[in-house]
């Protein structure tokens, strides 16, 4: 479930924002919960409970940009969306790392297009594997570099550790296929999120000094997958 906070001290505006956010998440078949805040202080006291915050900039009791700075200092992961009747605060939105800046009145069709991109990114970065046959802790998909089969064993290589798994490479392909992975070699299945670069024979992974073979058989398909991934994440 995605927990969402909406903060605006204008009754009409917060109602409209709530209706738009609710409509989008219901139409996307995403489990969600919304709480409305009319006070910046109340939002600050509860901010850590929410994965997404829609924050009006021009509040009577505080400036939304300053509130966003305070929330950012809490050092927890959330997505911030600024809402304002003016565009003059757009540069400030970049300073507080807002995902999007929505101008009142919010146009639903534009909101939908922007939020579809955000949700895809959110799902990709919050999804995880929890399998006691591999490890008792969560392994986040974003942290997986690649899966390798070697001597009839499969190895799940992450940014911090490598896990030996009891499964086949085909099993991991089925599990990870929805999350932007591509096969580069008969023995390697690669997370495109963590590819730094490639040439005709090798793939260079970021976060780690490692290279992965790119075989002639899989090369064209891998490059197509990678270009598609990059074009959808610019």
Secondary structure, 3 states (H helix, E strand, C coil): CEEEEEECCCHHHHHHHHHHHHHHHHHCCCCEEEEEECCHHHHHHHHHHCCEEEEECECCCCEHHHHHHHHHCCCCCCEEEEEECCCCCHHHHHHCCCCEEEECCCCHHHHHHHHHHHHHHHHHHHCEEEECCCEEEEEEHHHEEEEEEECCEEEEEECCCEEEECCCHHHHHHHHHHHCEEEEECCEEEEHHHEEEECCCEEEECCCCEEEECCHHHHHHHHHHHHHHHHCCC
